[in-house]
Amino acid sequence: MNPLLELKNVGYTAQGRDILNIPNLLIKQKEIIGIMGPNGAGKSTLLKVLSLLDAPSTGSIYFKEKEIDVLHLSIDMRRKFAIALQQSLLLNTTVFQNVAIGLKLRKLPKKRIKEEVQHWLEMFKIEHLAKKHAYYLSGGEAQRVNLARAMALKPEVLFLDEPFSALDFPTKVQLLKELKEILHSTETTTVFVSHDLLEIKFLTDRLAILMNGEVRQIGNTSEVIEFPNETTAGFIGEWNSFIK
């Protein structure tokens, strides 16, 4: 599987404190990779660096084996990525307009926008909510709109920062099932940050365990969970005991 996104010798420092130290991290095309670790491990910072929302203090980021100029990002480069956060951050307007906003900013023809929005509303089973105001949505509905808005941009890499953490269990399970089908059918490369091992086990192909800003273990998700190394055993073991 070809490399799509790669960090080399990346460090991130804030307020005199080292947050990240990543000698190498490779994201493969079409994979869904999970990032997990204890609170304060640097997960959200890593996601911001990978998604180009924040520039690393040191090191380089590569996309399709070409180094990205993180200080002079082109619009075309930014448009390759989309992100969905824990908070849906919907606009004060209808569901349709929320999903359409990114396409409008890209100045797509109105007919094309309508077709794309309708398609993604149907994919996330919220076409009946098209005219509903975002203020009146449930948490699960809002997150579906959030994900539809991101996927409508057809990103080469989708970044998910704990988008299910505020949802009740039945809603979370149903949305995870649907999202997994969508990501596999579209072959969208996805980076998924979560604190929930059940979400990670269900959705991801590979798993990176981040501790104190460093990737301490990475590999096939099931193998990392079943065979943690000495460094990650305590963290993974607590989760396995909780699940059992």
N, C-alpha and C positions, 0 to 999 in steps of 0.2 A: 504494500500500500504506500503510495507516494506521500512525501511530507508536504503539508500545506502551510503550517505556521510553526515557527521554531524560535525559541529563546536561546541565546548563547551568552554565557558569562554575565547574566543580567543581575544587577543589584539595584535596590531601591532604598533610599535613606530619607527619613523625615524627622525633623526636629532633633537631629543628631543621633537618631536611633536607626539601626539597620533593620529594615522590615522584610526585605527579600534578598536571598542569595541563591540564584538559580544558575548553576554552570551550564545546564542544558535541559530543555524541555521541548519535546516534539509532539505536535498535534498532527495526526494523520488524516488524509482526505477521507471523508464519508464516515469517520468514526464518531462515536459519542463517548467523550472522556469525562469522567467525574473528578472533581477536586474536593477533598474532604480533609478535615483536621480540627483540632480543638479550637476553642475561642481564642482569638488573638494570634492565630497561626499565620495570618497574612493572605487568607483566601480571597477576600474581596479586592485587596490591593493587586494580587496576581491577576485577577480577572480584568481589572482596569488596565493593567499594563498590556495584557494579551489583546484586549479589545481596542487598544490605542486611545483610550480615554485619558490615560496618564502616561507620561514618558518615563522610562527607567532612568535612574541616576547614572548607571554604567551599563555597558553591554549593548548587544544588538538584537533586533527582532527581524526575522526573515519571513517573507511570504512567497511561497513557491520558489524557495531557494534564492530569492533576491532580497537584499537588505532593504529595509524600510527606513526612509529618512523621517524619524519620528518627530523632528522639530519642524519639518515642512511637509506636513501631510497633504496630499492631494484629495480633492473631493472624491475622485474615483476610488482611491484607496479606502477612504472612510465608508463608502457605499458598499464595500464588500462585506461589512460586518453589521450585525444587528444585535440588540441586547434587550432582554426582558428581566425586570427586577422584581423583588418581593412585593414592593408597592407598585400597583399598575400605573399610577400617575396619568390617568386618563384626562383628556381635555374636557372642558365644560361644554359639551355638545353631544350629538347623537353617537350611537355605536358606529353607524356607517361612516360618519365624518372622522371618528377616531382611527378607524382602520385605513381610511383614505389619506390621512394627513401626509405620510411619508411619500406617497405616490404623487400627491399634489406638489410637494416641494421639489420633486424631481421633474415636474412639468410634463407628466404623461398626458396624453389626450384624454378628454373626459370619458369617452366611450371605453377606452382601455382601463381607466380607473374604476369605472362601474363594474366591468367584467371581473377585474382582479379582486375587488372588494367582495363582490358577491361570491366568488369562488372560495375565498378564505373564511367568509362567514359560514358558508356551508361546511367547509372542512372542520371547523370547530363547533358546528352544530348550534350556531347562534344567529342564523339568518332571520329568524322570527323576531330578533331584537334590533334589527337594523335601524328602526326609527326611534328606539327607546333612548332616553337621555341617560348618559353614563352615571349620573348621580343616583339613579334608582336601581342600579344593578347590584346583585348579590356579590359576595367575594369571589365565588367561583365564576360567575358570569364576567366579572371585571377582568379576571385573569385570562379567560378565554379571549376577550377582546385584546388584551395586552399581547398575547401570543400571536393572534391573527395579524395584528398590526406589524409585528416584527417579521413574521413569515411572508407577509405581502410584499416585503422589500426584496424577497428572494436572495437572502444573504448567502455568501459562500461560507461564512462561519456565523453560527448563532451562539450567543452567550446567555446563559441562564443563571441568575444569581438568586438562589433560594426562592423561586417563584411559587412554590407550593406550601411554604411554611405556615402561612396564615389560614390555610384551608382546613375544613373539617375532613376527617378520614375518608368517608365515602366519596366526597367531592374530589379529593386528592387522587384516590385510586382510579376513578373514572377518567379524570383528565390525564393522568399519567399514561393510561392505556391508549387513549386517543393520540396523545402527543407522540408516543413511541411509534405508532403506526404511521403518522405523518412524517416524522423524521426519517424513518426507513424508506418510505415510498419516495420522498424527495431527495434522499441521500444527502441530507444537509449535515455537514460537519458541525458538531455541537460540543461546547464546553459547558459543563454543568456543575456549578458550585452548590453543595448542599451539606447540611449538618445531619441529615437523616439517612442512615445506612440502608433502610428499606427502599427509599427512592433511588439511591445509588445502585443497589443490586438489581432493581427492576429495569432501569433505563440505560445504564452505561455498558460499554464494551471494555473499557480500561478504566483504571482508578489510580490517581496520584494522591498519596497521603502527604500533606504539608504540615510540618511542625517547626515552629520557630523560624518561619520564613524559608525553610529548605524542604525540597522534595526528598523525603526519607524512604519512600518505597513507591514503585510504579509498576504496573503490569496488568494482566487480565484481571478484571474485577473480581471474579470468583476466587482466583488464586491469591490475590492480595488479602481478601477477607478470610480465606481458609488457612493461609500460610503466611501470617504476618512475620516480619523480621523482628529482631531483638528490640529495635527502636520503636516500631509501631505496635508491638504486641499488646502493650497496656491499653492503648487507645482503642484498637480494634477489638480486643478482648472484652472490654467494658460493653461495647455495642452488642457483640455476639451473646454475651450473658443476658443483656436486657431483652434481646429478641427471643431468646429461648425461654 
